[in-house]
Amino acid sequence: MKMNKVSQIVFLLCFAFPQEVLDYNLELIHNVTFENASNDFGVSDVWGYTDETGIEYAIVGYQYGTSIINVSSENPVEVANILGPSSGDYYFHRDYKTFGDFLYIVNEMYGGDVGMQVIDLSPLPEDPPVQLETYAYIAQSHNLWIDSSGFAFIEHVNPDNIHIANLSDPSSPVYEATFGTQGQYCHDIYTENQIAYVSEGYGNRFGIYDISNLDDIELLATIPCEGYAHNAWLTNHGTHLITTEETQNKTVKIWDISDFDNISLVGEYLGENGLAHNVHISGNHAFISHYTTGVKIIDIFNPERPVEVAAYDTYYENNDEGFFGCWGAYPFTDNNYVYASDMQNGLFVFDFENVNAGWVNGYLYINNMLFPNSTIQSTLNNKVFFTDENGYFDFGFPEGEHTFIVNDTDSTQISFYPHEEHTSNIYINNELIAGDVNQDGIVNVIDIVQVINIVFNNQYDPIADCNQDGLINIQDIILIVNIILN
């Protein structure tokens, strides 16, 4: 599988060398800390719930169980503390999903109450949640998913690799079916429209299965990977799948899956520490828990040109390699909040105002000359982009007008428009005359002839692009004529 040329350019421009991690476009609302184990681990995954009055709750795993926290109040308030198995796991893995007014919890630990815990959240906000009988047909589990039809898909053990429970009565799950030996090494599962996307861990592949008949599950396609197949999430349109590999220097990948017989890699992203954990998709944004670099939000409106539009480093200690820092990032709230869980530093609640990406291209001119192999560094987040051997640049950035430093010395402003691409050359210390295409200091018929030659030869010269619309055509000739006549 080949990545298209544009994606390759964007990826190389953004990640040519390590950069400092800066917080931007995420406003910190709350940080709730927890007492960790002696090895400084304890906090695990995070999920969310909104009650019938609109109050938002964060659901976060900690060393001894699950904390449910009202985060809509000025000061976060814990409304429930549900104890769970807590022995035999260095990282204290817990995973959560909600279905209606019910919360389901799986654990990888040993101890009391092993199985899938069932919590009735409907008494909120007047009364605390109620813990019901634990579903004991499974023991330890790393992960679960609940689809809209009311089936819980629970990561389990061979030969019951994915255990399926029926939630027709959400207070009392019952066994429904199994993947059996299919989905071997399952680490994570996501379903949509009777299709399951299984991240098959050490099997080094993502399996795509038809689950329209749970008694006859059929493998439709696979996506191979070199790293550990960790998790996968579908875009809202269902045409692209985003995957993570939880392996150092393995990118978050965007796959075009519109044709299962011709799946192709179209885009990639990786943060500064080179190690991504989980990805979730909401609207046009991918929310990535990125270990030591914290939360990353990527605009995937154009899957071939993903752009980082917000970030917050929840792990203050460093941005090195290693399994520390941000475990989960939950975006499915009703009030623009994003929840992030950091293994060492607890629960973070952010406000995200739906910042989108724009794209710009053009040429860099310094002292009236094209300037190749130059750096263009943002003052917003320190991201560094480059011009190529012809002085050309092409990159995406969060919407708005931003300041960039060119070659560590000169400052310039560049505007980005939401989900639009436009041409905007950069001029530093230039004394260009409008319409002077051949730069002889005079605007005359010779400049018109040069533009005509550029048009006939199907070429592009940024100086001839008088209206900077990315095209050389009759409109540029008219502009030069008007300059001469005036």
C-alpha positions as a printed Julia matrix, in Angstrom:
486×3 Matrix{Float64}:
   0.0     0.0     0.0
   1.27    3.46   -0.9
   0.61    6.81    0.74
  -0.17    9.57   -1.75
   2.47   12.2    -2.42
   0.68   15.05   -0.64
   0.39   13.04    2.57
   4.06   12.18    2.4
   4.99   15.85    2.06
   2.8    16.94    4.98
   4.09   14.17    7.21
   7.74   14.96    6.5
   7.24   18.69    6.93
   5.68   18.3    10.36
   7.93   15.7    11.87
  11.43   16.22   10.54
  12.88   16.53   14.05
  11.65   16.49   17.68
   9.9    19.61   18.89
   8.92   20.99   22.27
   5.34   20.21   23.29
   3.21   23.3    23.94
  -0.39   23.53   25.22
  -2.79   25.33   22.88
  -6.48   25.49   21.92
  -7.51   23.43   24.98
  -8.65   25.28   28.11
  -8.06   23.41   31.36
 -11.23   23.42   33.5
 -10.44   20.82   36.18
  -7.62   18.53   37.27
  -8.57   15.82   39.77
  -5.7    13.85   41.25
  -5.74   10.38   42.81
  -3.4     8.54   45.16
  -1.32    6.16   43.05
   0.3     2.84   43.87
   3.91    2.72   45.06
   5.02    2.2    41.44
   3.3     5.54   40.58
   0.59    3.96   38.42
  -3.11    3.65   39.08
  -5.23    5.89   36.85
  -6.45    4.13   33.72
  -9.21    4.76   31.18
 -11.87    7.48   31.16
 -15.42    7.61   29.83
 -18.42    9.9    30.31
 -22.15   10.15   31.03
 -24.77   12.92   30.89
 -27.82   12.66   33.14
 -31.36   13.71   32.21
 -30.81   17.22   33.6
 -27.69   17.8    31.49
 -25.1    17.34   34.23
 -21.88   15.83   32.86
 -19.95   13.11   34.67
 -16.46   11.78   34.05
 -15.92    8.09   34.76
 -12.29    7.31   35.52
 -10.39    4.24   36.71
  -8.03    4.49   39.64
  -6.01    2.04   41.74
  -8.91    0.55   43.72
 -11.84    0.92   41.36
 -13.91    3.49   39.52
 -14.65    7.11   40.4
 -17.71    8.87   38.94
 -17.25   12.64   39.15
 -19.7    15.49   38.52
 -17.58   17.83   36.4
 -20.35   20.34   35.6
 -20.06   21.99   39.0
 -17.56   24.73   39.77
 -15.62   22.23   41.85
 -15.66   18.55   40.77
 -17.7    16.32   43.09
 -17.33   12.54   43.35
 -20.83   11.01   43.29
 -19.78    7.36   43.41
 -16.73    5.24   44.2
 -17.1     1.69   42.93
 -14.5    -0.72   44.25
 -13.2    -3.41   41.92
 -10.46   -6.01   41.52
  -7.08   -4.4    42.23
  -4.42   -7.11   42.39
  -1.98   -8.57   39.88
  -1.76   -5.71   37.37
   1.14   -3.22   37.29
  -0.96   -0.67   35.37
  -4.42   -1.27   36.93
  -6.26   -1.68   33.61
  -9.96   -0.77   33.64
 -12.25   -0.07   30.71
 -15.72    1.52   30.49
 -18.71    1.87   28.21
 -22.23    3.18   28.81
 -25.51    2.04   27.29
 -28.47    4.25   28.06
 -28.39    4.87   31.8
 -26.11    1.92   32.57
 -22.35    1.75   33.0
 -20.36   -1.43   32.31
 -16.87   -1.96   33.74
 -14.26   -4.59   32.91
 -10.94   -5.11   34.72
  -7.72   -7.0    34.16
  -7.1    -7.42   37.87
  -7.75  -10.15   40.43
  -9.62   -9.77   43.68
 -13.23   -9.21   44.71
 -16.05   -8.72   42.2
 -14.31  -10.16   39.13
 -16.35   -9.95   35.93
 -18.23   -7.15   34.13
 -19.59   -4.77   36.76
 -23.01   -3.27   36.04
 -23.93    0.17   37.42
 -27.35    1.84   37.19
 -26.75    5.58   36.7
 -30.42    6.58   36.42
 -30.77    7.75   40.06
 -28.49   10.69   39.27
 -28.49   13.56   40.08
 -30.76   13.25   43.14
 -29.33    9.93   44.36
 -26.05    8.06   43.83
 -25.68    5.29   41.21
 -26.62    1.75   42.18
 -24.3    -1.22   41.67
 -26.15   -4.3    40.37
 -25.13   -7.93   40.12
 -21.84   -8.41   38.31
 -21.9   -10.35   35.03
 -19.69  -13.29   35.97
 -19.58  -15.26   32.71
 -16.24  -13.6    31.97
 -13.37  -12.98   34.38
 -10.51  -10.65   33.47
 -10.96   -8.49   30.38
  -8.96   -5.63   28.89
 -11.64   -3.94   26.84
 -15.28   -3.87   25.83
 -17.51   -2.2    23.27
 -21.3    -1.79   23.22
 -23.03   -1.25   19.9
 -26.28    0.61   19.3
 -28.31   -2.61   19.06
 -27.46   -3.51   22.65
 -24.72   -6.11   22.41
 -21.6    -5.93   24.56
 -18.45   -7.2    22.82
 -15.96   -8.13   25.53
 -12.29   -8.93   24.93
 -11.76  -12.35   26.48
  -9.51  -15.42   26.14
  -9.11  -18.08   23.46
 -11.27  -19.97   22.43
 -13.74  -17.22   23.37
 -11.67  -14.36   21.97
 -14.59  -11.92   21.92
 -17.43  -12.72   24.3
 -20.82  -11.22   23.31
 -23.45  -10.38   25.91
 -27.04   -9.32   25.21
 -28.18   -6.13   26.96
 -31.86   -6.3    26.03
 -32.38   -6.01   29.77
 -29.46   -3.65   30.49
 -29.65   -4.37   34.21
 -29.08   -8.09   33.68
 -26.77   -9.03   30.74
 -27.04  -12.55   29.33
 -24.73  -14.56   27.09
 -25.49  -14.2    23.37
 -22.62  -15.49   21.21
 -18.86  -15.62   20.7
 -16.22  -14.93   18.06
 -14.73  -18.26   19.08
 -11.18  -18.54   17.76
 -11.66  -15.66   15.31
 -10.19  -12.32   16.33
  -7.25  -14.04   17.97
  -5.12  -11.76   20.2
  -8.01   -9.27   20.26
  -7.03   -6.14   22.16
  -9.87   -3.82   21.21
 -13.12   -3.95   19.23
 -15.35   -1.32   17.6
 -18.57   -1.98   15.67
 -20.79    0.03   13.35
 -23.57   -1.0    10.95
 -23.09   -4.7    11.71
 -19.39   -4.56   10.9
 -16.77   -5.21   13.59
 -13.27   -3.73   13.5
 -11.03   -5.84   15.68
  -7.54   -4.71   16.71
  -5.75   -8.04   16.87
  -2.72   -7.11   18.97
   0.18   -9.49   18.5
  -1.54  -10.83   15.38
  -0.23   -7.62   13.77
  -3.44   -6.91   11.91
  -6.81   -5.21   12.11
  -9.61   -7.61   11.22
 -12.89   -6.48    9.63
 -15.81   -8.85   10.27
 -19.44   -9.16    9.18
 -21.46   -9.58   12.4
 -24.96   -9.36   10.89
 -25.4   -12.99   11.99
 -23.72  -13.47   15.38
 -23.93  -17.23   14.93
 -21.94  -17.06   11.69
 -19.36  -14.26   11.94
 -17.42  -13.79    8.68
 -14.0   -12.23    8.1
 -14.28   -9.62    5.32
 -10.81   -8.06    5.19
  -7.6    -7.48    7.13
  -5.23   -4.53    7.43
  -1.68   -5.61    8.3
   0.57   -3.56   10.59
   4.17   -3.82   11.74
   3.41   -2.76   15.31
   0.94   -3.97   17.93
  -2.62   -3.62   16.56
  -3.97   -1.56   19.47
  -7.24    0.19   18.62
  -9.32    1.4    15.67
 -12.15    3.87   15.21
 -14.38    4.65   12.25
 -14.92    8.16   10.87
 -18.45    9.56   10.93
 -18.91    8.95    7.21
 -17.76    5.37    7.59
 -15.31    5.63    4.69
 -12.1     5.73    6.72
 -10.67    3.79    9.65
  -8.08    5.28   11.99
  -5.73    2.86   13.73
  -3.13    3.0    16.51
  -0.29    0.55   17.14
   1.05    1.52   20.6
   4.56    0.86   19.31
   7.42    3.36   19.34
   7.64    5.34   16.09
   4.57    3.67   14.57
   2.18    6.3    13.29
  -1.53    6.76   13.79
  -2.79    5.71   10.35
  -5.82    6.73    8.29
  -7.13    4.04    5.92
  -9.62    4.43    3.09
 -11.9     1.42    3.6
 -14.68    2.42    1.2
 -13.79   -0.73   -0.76
 -12.82   -3.69    1.43
 -11.09   -5.25   -1.57
  -8.88   -2.21   -2.08
  -8.03   -0.71    1.31
  -5.37    2.0     1.09
  -3.31    4.1     3.49
  -4.01    7.79    2.85
  -2.73    9.72    5.87
  -0.54    9.5     8.99
   0.16   11.42   12.18
   2.55   11.04   15.12
   3.26   13.3    18.08
   6.61   14.36   19.43
   7.24   11.36   21.7
   6.59    8.87   18.89
   4.14    6.74   20.92
   0.36    7.01   20.58
  -2.13    5.04   22.71
  -5.84    5.3    21.8
  -7.87    7.25   19.25
 -11.54    8.24   19.3
 -13.41   10.15   16.58
 -16.01   12.86   17.06
 -17.11   14.88   14.03
 -14.09   15.91   11.98
 -11.65   15.43   14.86
  -9.54   12.55   16.1
  -8.82   12.65   19.84
  -5.59   10.83   20.68
  -4.22    9.92   24.09
  -0.52   10.21   23.3
   1.23    9.01   26.47
   3.94   11.45   27.66
   2.83   14.23   25.31
  -0.73   14.19   26.62
  -3.83   14.87   24.5
  -3.63   15.54   20.78
  -6.6    16.66   18.66
  -6.27   16.15   14.9
  -8.55   17.59   12.23
  -9.27   14.76    9.75
 -11.72   16.68    7.52
  -9.28   15.87    4.72
  -8.1    12.35    5.61
  -5.12   12.73    3.3
  -3.94   15.86    5.13
  -4.49   15.45    8.88
  -3.6    18.53   10.93
  -2.97   18.88   14.67
  -5.25   21.67   15.91
  -5.02   21.38   19.72
  -2.81   19.8    22.37
  -2.27   19.67   26.11
   0.64   17.96   27.82
  -0.89   16.18   30.85
   2.41   14.5    31.77
   4.58   17.28   33.18
   7.63   15.15   33.87
   9.0    14.75   30.32
   8.1    13.96   26.72
  10.26   10.87   26.41
   9.48    7.42   25.11
   7.67    5.04   27.45
   4.27    4.0    28.77
   3.62    6.96   31.05
   1.13    9.81   30.93
  -2.12   10.07   29.03
  -4.14    6.83   28.84
  -7.51    7.97   27.5
  -9.2    10.94   25.81
 -13.01   11.08   25.78
 -14.72   13.64   23.5
 -18.4    12.54   23.47
 -19.84   15.22   25.75
 -22.68   17.69   25.2
 -20.8    20.81   26.33
 -17.51   20.74   24.34
 -15.68   19.17   27.26
 -12.9    16.66   26.66
 -11.86   14.29   29.45
  -8.32   12.95   29.63
  -6.89   10.44   32.07
  -3.22   10.55   32.94
  -1.76    7.51   34.72
   0.32    9.64   37.06
  -1.5    12.98   37.17
  -5.2    12.05   37.29
  -8.27   13.33   35.47
  -8.14   16.42   33.25
 -11.25   18.22   32.01
 -10.82   20.58   29.06
 -12.99   22.91   27.05
 -12.46   22.53   23.3
 -14.09   25.08   21.0
 -14.06   22.99   17.82
 -11.06   24.57   16.13
 -10.69   23.45   12.52
  -7.73   23.24   10.15
  -6.89   25.23    7.04
  -4.15   24.74    4.47
  -1.82   27.21    2.78
   0.71   26.94   -0.02
   3.02   29.35   -1.78
   6.6    30.42   -2.29
   9.01   32.11    0.08
  10.79   35.21   -1.25
  13.64   36.86    0.63
  15.31   39.92   -0.89
  13.3    39.39   -4.11
  14.61   35.85   -4.55
  13.07   32.43   -4.0
  14.46   30.92   -0.83
  14.75   27.12   -0.74
  15.26   24.79    2.24
  14.06   27.33    4.8
  12.3    26.86    8.14
   8.89   28.35    8.95
   8.23   27.97   12.69
   4.96   28.72   14.45
   4.89   30.81   17.61
   1.61   29.11   18.63
   2.93   25.58   19.08
   6.56   25.6    17.85
   5.71   23.36   14.86
   8.34   23.71   12.14
   7.63   23.52    8.42
  10.01   23.78    5.47
  10.29   25.12    1.97
  11.53   22.65   -0.64
  14.41   23.06   -3.1
  12.29   25.52   -5.11
  11.25   27.65   -2.16
   7.74   26.12   -2.13
   5.78   25.36    1.05
   2.47   23.58    1.61
   1.09   22.76    5.06
  -1.97   22.78    7.31
  -2.51   24.63   10.58
  -5.34   25.61   12.97
  -7.7    28.27   11.62
  -6.97   31.95   12.26
  -4.11   34.38   11.67
  -0.84   33.14   13.13
   2.71   34.4    13.47
   5.62   32.39   12.04
   9.37   32.91   12.3
  11.28   32.39    9.04
  14.81   31.01    9.36
  14.91   31.96   13.05
  15.06   35.68   12.25
  12.15   37.2    10.31
   8.49   37.31   11.33
   5.49   36.89    9.04
   1.71   36.5     9.41
  -0.21   33.71    7.68
  -3.99   33.29    7.7
  -5.75   29.9     7.68
  -9.41   29.47    6.82
 -11.55   26.59    8.19
 -11.39   23.58    5.85
 -10.12   25.69    2.96
  -6.84   25.7     1.05
  -5.41   28.86   -0.46
  -2.21   30.27   -1.92
  -0.33   32.96   -0.03
   3.31   33.7    -0.83
   5.64   34.94    1.91
   7.72   38.04    1.15
  10.63   39.03    3.41
  12.61   42.22    2.67
  11.22   42.34   -0.87
  10.75   45.36   -3.1
   8.59   43.74   -5.76
   6.52   45.89   -8.12
   3.0    44.56   -8.72
   2.79   43.1   -12.25
   6.56   43.15  -12.79
   6.76   39.49  -13.78
  10.3    39.6   -15.18
  11.47   41.84  -12.28
  13.15   44.43  -14.46
  11.62   47.31  -12.5
   9.1    48.21  -15.23
   5.55   46.94  -15.84
   5.01   46.78  -19.59
   3.99   44.56  -22.52
   7.0    42.29  -21.92
   5.42   41.18  -18.63
   2.16   40.41  -20.49
   4.05   38.3   -23.03
   5.8    36.41  -20.24
   2.47   35.59  -18.56
   1.04   34.4   -21.91
   4.03   32.08  -22.35
   3.53   30.69  -18.85
  -0.13   29.99  -19.66
   0.64   28.28  -23.01
   3.35   26.14  -21.44
   1.05   25.12  -18.59
   3.56   26.34  -16.02
   3.28   28.17  -12.74
   5.3    31.14  -11.51
   4.18   32.71   -8.23
   5.25   36.18   -9.39
   2.96   35.86  -12.42
   0.07   34.9   -10.15
  -0.9    38.53   -9.64
  -4.16   37.8    -7.81
  -2.62   34.88   -5.86
  -5.44   32.46   -6.65
  -3.06   29.6    -7.45
  -3.7    29.88  -11.21
  -2.02   31.71  -14.08
  -4.73   32.82  -16.52
  -6.47   35.73  -18.26
  -7.31   37.36  -14.93
  -3.61   37.9   -14.22
  -3.14   39.41  -17.7
  -6.05   41.79  -17.1
  -4.52   42.92  -13.81
  -1.21   43.73  -15.53
  -3.01   45.61  -18.32
  -4.83   47.71  -15.72
  -1.55   48.47  -13.97
  -0.03   49.67  -17.29
  -3.08   51.78  -18.2
  -3.19   53.38  -14.79
